[in-house]
C-alpha cells in the first residue's frame, strides 16, 4: 500500500481568497506573495493558479523568482529582500524582476548597471518595525542621491509590525509617519499585507501585498469567508487495542483511562506535523474528530479512535484543512499557522485540485 500522506492544494480556494481580498481594495492593485514556496503550497502551483488574476508576484529572494521563471511563469516578480550580491542586480533585469532596496550598498550595486540593464527598483522604508529599510527622515536624501536608480516608477514600501492586532495603536502611528513622508515624494506606495488589507483600510494604497490570507490562514473578528487552501491528510496504517492503564508512544506521555482503540497514522514531524502538538490535538477521521494520543514521532502519530466505529486500515485522516482549522492545530502546538504551512516537508507531495 503506497503512503497516502499528501497536501491537497485547493486551487479554487486560492482564487476565491485572492479575489475576495482584492475586492476589499478596489482602488488598489493587489499582488500575491508566494515566497517560501508559496507558504508551503508550492510556488509554481500557486503562480499557475493565480497568473491571470495577480498582475505581479512577490518572493523573498531571487532564487525563488528563478524557479518560477524556469517553470514558465512570466508575471513580473517583486524581490522583497532585494539583491544579496551585486550580480543579482543584472539577474533581476534579465528575469523581469523588481528589486526592493533597503540599504545603500544595494543602491551602489545598481548604479554600476548599464542603463539598458537596470531593473525597476522599489525603496524599503522603516516606519517603525526596525527590521529593514531606510529611516523616514533619510528617504528624501536617498531619492536625491540616486536619481538614476530611483525614478518615477519607484514604489515606497513599508511593513506594519502589528497589523493583526486592531487594538494596537502602533499601526496608526506607522501609517501616519510613513504617509507624511510619502505624500511629499509623489511616488506610489505599498503598505498593506493581509491583516492590514482586512483590518486597516487606510493601509490600502497603490500596491497591496497579500500573503497568509490568500492561503486561508488569517482569521479575524469580521468572519471574512476565507477558505483553507491546504488539506494535509494521511491514512491509518495500523490499529491496536490498548488496555486501560497501558501507555502509548515515546516517553509514555499518554495512558489509556479505559480500554481503547489506537490508530497509527503515517505522518510525523519529518513531514512537518508539529512535534510539540500535545495529547488531545484534534484530527478528523470517518466524519468525526479523533485526538492525538502519545508523542508525535518522526514518521507517525497515534490517535485515540475508541469513540469512532468501524475505523479501518487505509481510512483517510485529515490533520488540518476543511474540518480541522490549521489555526487550531497551530495554537495547540504553541505556534502560528504561517509556521505550520511553511514547514510541510518536501516528502509530502502537493496535489493541486479544483473543486
C-alpha positions as CSV (number, residue, x, y, z in Angstrom):
1,X,0.0,0.0,0.0
2,X,1.5,3.3,-1.1
3,X,1.8,6.0,1.6
4,X,-1.2,8.3,1.5
5,X,0.3,11.4,3.1
6,X,-0.5,14.3,0.9
7,X,-1.1,18.0,1.0
8,X,-4.1,18.8,-1.2
9,X,-3.9,22.3,-2.6
10,X,-7.3,23.7,-3.3
11,X,-6.9,25.9,-6.4
12,X,-10.5,27.3,-6.2
13,X,-9.9,28.3,-2.6
14,X,-6.8,30.3,-3.5
15,X,-8.6,32.1,-6.4
16,X,-11.6,32.8,-4.1
17,X,-9.4,34.2,-1.4
18,X,-7.3,36.4,-3.7
19,X,-10.4,37.8,-5.4
20,X,-12.2,38.4,-2.1
21,X,-9.2,40.3,-0.6
22,X,-8.6,42.3,-3.8
23,X,-12.2,43.4,-3.8
24,X,-11.7,44.9,-0.4
25,X,-9.4,47.5,-2.0
26,X,-10.8,48.2,-5.5
27,X,-8.8,51.3,-5.9
28,X,-5.6,49.4,-5.3
29,X,-3.6,46.8,-7.2
30,X,-3.0,43.6,-5.2
31,X,-0.3,41.0,-5.7
32,X,0.1,37.5,-4.2
33,X,3.1,36.9,-2.0
34,X,4.4,33.4,-2.9
35,X,7.7,33.4,-1.0
36,X,8.7,30.3,1.0
37,X,7.3,28.1,-1.7
38,X,4.0,29.9,-1.5
39,X,3.8,29.4,2.2
40,X,4.3,25.7,1.7
41,X,1.7,25.3,-1.0
42,X,4.1,25.2,-3.9
43,X,5.1,28.4,-5.6
44,X,4.9,27.1,-9.1
45,X,1.5,25.7,-8.3
46,X,0.2,28.9,-6.9
47,X,1.7,31.1,-9.6
48,X,0.0,29.0,-12.3
49,X,-3.3,29.2,-10.4
50,X,-3.1,33.0,-10.0
51,X,-1.2,34.1,-13.0
52,X,-4.3,35.5,-14.7
53,X,-5.6,37.4,-11.6
54,X,-2.4,38.6,-9.8
55,X,-0.6,41.2,-12.0
56,X,2.7,40.7,-10.0
57,X,4.0,38.2,-7.6
58,X,6.3,38.8,-4.6
59,X,9.0,36.5,-3.3
60,X,11.8,36.9,-0.7
61,X,14.9,36.2,-2.7
62,X,15.9,35.9,-6.4
63,X,16.4,32.2,-6.3
64,X,12.7,31.9,-5.7
65,X,12.0,34.0,-8.7
66,X,14.3,32.0,-10.9
67,X,12.4,28.8,-10.0
68,X,9.2,30.5,-11.3
69,X,10.9,31.6,-14.5
70,X,12.2,28.2,-15.2
71,X,8.6,26.9,-14.8
72,X,7.4,29.3,-17.4
73,X,5.9,31.9,-15.2
74,X,6.1,35.3,-16.9
75,X,4.4,37.7,-14.4
76,X,6.7,40.5,-13.0
77,X,8.1,39.4,-9.7
78,X,9.0,41.7,-6.8
79,X,12.1,40.5,-4.8
80,X,11.3,41.7,-1.2
81,X,14.8,41.4,0.2
82,X,16.4,42.8,-2.9
83,X,19.9,41.8,-4.1
84,X,22.2,39.9,-1.8
85,X,25.1,40.2,-4.2
86,X,26.0,42.6,-7.0
87,X,25.4,40.1,-9.7
88,X,21.8,39.8,-8.7
89,X,21.0,43.3,-10.0
90,X,21.5,42.3,-13.6
91,X,20.0,38.9,-12.9
92,X,16.8,40.8,-11.8
93,X,16.8,42.7,-15.1
94,X,17.2,39.5,-17.1
95,X,14.4,37.8,-15.3
96,X,12.0,40.8,-15.3
97,X,12.2,41.2,-11.5
98,X,11.7,44.3,-9.4
99,X,14.3,44.8,-6.6
100,X,13.2,46.2,-3.2
101,X,16.3,48.1,-1.9
102,X,16.8,48.5,1.8
103,X,20.4,49.8,2.1
104,X,22.8,52.0,0.3
105,X,25.1,49.1,-0.7
106,X,22.3,47.7,-2.8
107,X,21.8,51.1,-4.4
108,X,25.6,51.4,-5.2
109,X,25.5,48.0,-6.8
110,X,22.6,49.1,-9.0
111,X,24.5,52.3,-10.0
112,X,27.1,50.1,-11.7
113,X,24.4,48.5,-14.0
114,X,24.4,49.7,-17.6
115,X,21.4,51.9,-18.3
116,X,19.8,49.3,-20.6
117,X,20.4,46.6,-17.9
118,X,18.9,48.4,-14.9
119,X,15.9,46.7,-13.3
120,X,13.0,48.6,-11.8
121,X,13.7,49.4,-8.1
122,X,11.4,49.9,-5.1
123,X,12.6,51.5,-1.9
124,X,12.0,50.0,1.5
125,X,11.2,52.5,4.3
126,X,11.4,51.7,8.0
127,X,8.3,53.3,9.5
128,X,8.9,51.7,12.9
129,X,9.3,47.9,12.6
130,X,13.1,48.4,12.6
131,X,13.9,45.3,10.6
132,X,14.8,46.5,7.1
133,X,14.7,49.8,5.3
134,X,15.7,53.5,5.3
135,X,14.6,55.7,8.2
136,X,11.7,58.0,7.2
137,X,13.9,61.1,7.5
138,X,16.6,59.5,5.2
139,X,14.3,59.0,2.3
140,X,14.3,62.4,0.7
141,X,18.1,62.4,0.7
142,X,18.3,58.9,-0.7
143,X,15.9,59.8,-3.6
144,X,18.1,62.8,-4.5
145,X,21.4,60.9,-4.2
146,X,20.4,58.1,-6.5
147,X,18.2,59.7,-9.3
148,X,19.5,57.2,-11.9
149,X,18.3,54.2,-9.9
150,X,15.2,55.6,-8.1
151,X,12.9,57.0,-10.7
152,X,9.2,58.0,-11.1
153,X,8.2,54.3,-11.2
154,X,9.9,53.6,-7.8
155,X,7.4,52.5,-5.2
156,X,7.9,53.2,-1.5
157,X,7.4,50.1,0.6
158,X,6.9,49.7,4.3
159,X,5.8,46.9,6.6
160,X,3.5,47.0,9.6
161,X,4.5,45.3,12.8
162,X,1.2,44.9,14.5
163,X,-1.5,44.9,11.7
164,X,-3.0,41.7,13.1
165,X,-3.9,43.5,16.3
166,X,-6.6,46.1,15.9
167,X,-6.3,47.3,19.5
168,X,-2.6,48.3,19.0
169,X,-2.4,51.9,18.0
170,X,1.2,51.5,16.8
171,X,-0.2,50.6,13.3
172,X,-1.8,54.0,13.0
173,X,1.5,55.6,14.2
174,X,3.4,53.8,11.5
175,X,0.8,54.8,8.8
176,X,0.9,58.5,9.9
177,X,4.7,58.5,10.0
178,X,5.0,56.9,6.6
179,X,2.3,58.9,4.8
180,X,3.6,62.2,6.0
181,X,6.8,61.5,4.1
182,X,5.5,59.6,1.2
183,X,2.9,62.2,0.1
184,X,5.8,64.7,-0.3
185,X,7.6,62.5,-2.8
186,X,4.7,61.9,-5.2
187,X,5.7,58.2,-5.5
188,X,3.4,55.2,-5.4
189,X,3.4,53.2,-2.1
190,X,2.9,49.6,-0.9
191,X,1.9,49.2,2.7
192,X,-0.8,46.6,3.3
193,X,-0.1,43.0,4.0
194,X,-3.0,40.5,4.5
195,X,-4.0,41.6,8.1
196,X,-3.7,45.3,7.1
197,X,-5.8,44.8,4.0
198,X,-8.5,43.3,6.0
199,X,-8.4,45.4,9.2
200,X,-6.7,48.8,8.4
201,X,-8.5,50.4,5.4
202,X,-6.0,53.4,5.5
203,X,-3.2,51.0,4.6
204,X,-4.7,50.0,1.2
205,X,-2.9,52.0,-1.4
206,X,-1.3,51.6,-4.8
207,X,0.0,48.1,-4.1
208,X,-1.2,45.6,-1.5
209,X,0.9,42.5,-0.7
210,X,-1.4,39.6,0.0
211,X,0.3,36.6,1.8
212,X,-1.2,34.4,4.5
213,X,-4.8,35.3,3.8
214,X,-4.5,34.0,0.2
215,X,-4.0,30.6,1.8
216,X,-6.9,30.9,4.2
217,X,-4.6,31.2,7.2
218,X,-5.7,34.6,8.6
219,X,-9.0,34.8,10.6
220,X,-10.3,37.9,12.2
221,X,-13.4,39.1,14.0
222,X,-15.1,40.1,10.8
223,X,-15.6,36.4,9.9
224,X,-14.3,37.0,6.4
225,X,-15.2,34.0,4.3
226,X,-11.6,32.8,3.5
227,X,-11.3,29.2,2.5
228,X,-8.5,26.8,3.6
229,X,-6.1,26.3,0.6
230,X,-4.4,23.2,2.0
231,X,-5.7,20.0,3.4
232,X,-3.0,17.9,5.0
233,X,-4.0,14.3,5.1
234,X,-2.7,10.9,5.7
235,X,-4.2,7.5,6.4
236,X,-4.5,4.9,9.2
237,X,-1.6,2.3,8.8
238,X,-2.3,0.2,11.9
239,X,-4.9,-0.4,14.6
240,X,-4.5,-1.9,18.1
241,X,-6.4,-2.4,21.2
242,X,-4.7,-0.8,24.2
243,X,-6.0,-2.0,27.7
244,X,-6.8,0.5,30.4
245,X,-3.6,1.6,32.2
246,X,-1.2,0.9,29.2
247,X,0.7,3.8,27.6
248,X,1.3,4.7,24.0
249,X,4.4,6.2,22.3
250,X,7.7,7.7,23.4
251,X,8.0,8.8,27.0
252,X,4.7,7.2,28.0
253,X,3.0,10.6,27.7
254,X,-0.4,9.2,27.2
255,X,-2.0,6.4,29.2
256,X,-5.4,4.8,28.4
257,X,-8.0,5.6,31.0
258,X,-10.2,2.9,29.6
259,X,-9.8,0.0,27.1
260,X,-9.0,2.0,24.0
261,X,-8.6,1.6,20.2
262,X,-5.5,3.4,18.9
263,X,-4.9,4.1,15.3
264,X,-1.4,4.8,13.9
265,X,-1.3,7.4,11.2
266,X,1.5,7.7,8.6
267,X,2.7,11.2,9.3
268,X,5.1,12.7,11.7
269,X,7.4,15.7,12.4
270,X,9.6,14.8,9.4
271,X,6.6,15.6,7.2
272,X,6.0,18.9,9.0
273,X,3.4,17.8,11.5
274,X,4.4,19.7,14.7
275,X,6.3,17.5,17.2
276,X,5.0,19.7,20.1
277,X,1.3,19.0,19.5
278,X,0.0,17.7,22.8
279,X,-2.3,14.9,23.6
280,X,-5.8,15.9,22.6
281,X,-4.9,17.8,19.4
282,X,-7.7,17.1,17.0
283,X,-7.6,15.3,13.7
284,X,-10.6,14.2,11.5
285,X,-11.4,10.6,10.5
286,X,-14.6,9.0,9.3
287,X,-16.6,12.2,9.8
288,X,-15.6,12.6,13.4
289,X,-12.9,14.2,15.4
290,X,-10.3,12.0,16.9
291,X,-7.5,13.1,19.2
292,X,-3.7,12.8,19.4
293,X,-2.7,10.1,22.0
294,X,1.0,10.0,22.6
295,X,4.0,11.9,21.4
296,X,4.4,12.8,17.7
297,X,7.2,10.6,16.2
298,X,9.3,11.3,13.1
299,X,7.1,9.4,10.7
300,X,3.9,8.5,12.7
301,X,1.3,9.8,15.1
302,X,-1.1,7.8,17.2
303,X,-4.7,8.8,17.7
304,X,-7.5,7.7,20.0
305,X,-10.4,6.4,17.9
306,X,-12.2,4.5,20.7
307,X,-15.4,6.6,20.2
308,X,-15.4,6.2,16.3
309,X,-17.0,3.0,15.0
310,X,-15.5,0.9,12.1
311,X,-12.2,2.7,11.7
312,X,-10.1,0.6,9.4
313,X,-6.6,0.5,8.0
314,X,-6.4,2.8,5.0
315,X,-9.0,5.3,6.2
316,X,-8.2,8.9,5.4
317,X,-7.2,11.2,8.3
318,X,-7.2,15.0,7.9
319,X,-4.6,16.7,10.0
320,X,-5.8,20.2,9.1
321,X,-8.0,21.7,6.3
322,X,-11.7,22.0,6.0
323,X,-12.7,20.1,9.2
324,X,-9.8,21.0,11.5
325,X,-8.6,24.6,11.1
326,X,-4.9,24.9,10.8
327,X,-5.0,27.7,13.3
328,X,-6.4,25.3,15.9
329,X,-3.5,22.9,15.4
330,X,-1.1,25.8,15.5
331,X,-2.5,27.0,18.8
332,X,-2.2,23.5,20.2
333,X,1.4,23.4,19.1
334,X,2.2,26.9,20.6
335,X,2.9,28.4,17.2
336,X,1.2,30.2,14.3
337,X,-0.4,28.9,11.1
338,X,2.4,30.5,9.0
339,X,4.9,28.1,10.5
340,X,2.8,25.0,10.0
341,X,2.2,25.8,6.3
342,X,5.8,26.5,5.5
343,X,7.2,23.5,7.4
344,X,5.3,20.8,5.5
345,X,8.3,19.0,4.2
346,X,9.3,18.1,0.6
347,X,8.5,14.4,1.0
348,X,4.8,15.3,1.2
349,X,3.5,15.6,-2.4
350,X,1.4,18.7,-3.2
351,X,-1.7,17.6,-5.2
352,X,-3.5,20.5,-6.9
353,X,-7.2,20.0,-7.1
354,X,-10.1,22.1,-8.4
355,X,-13.5,21.6,-6.8
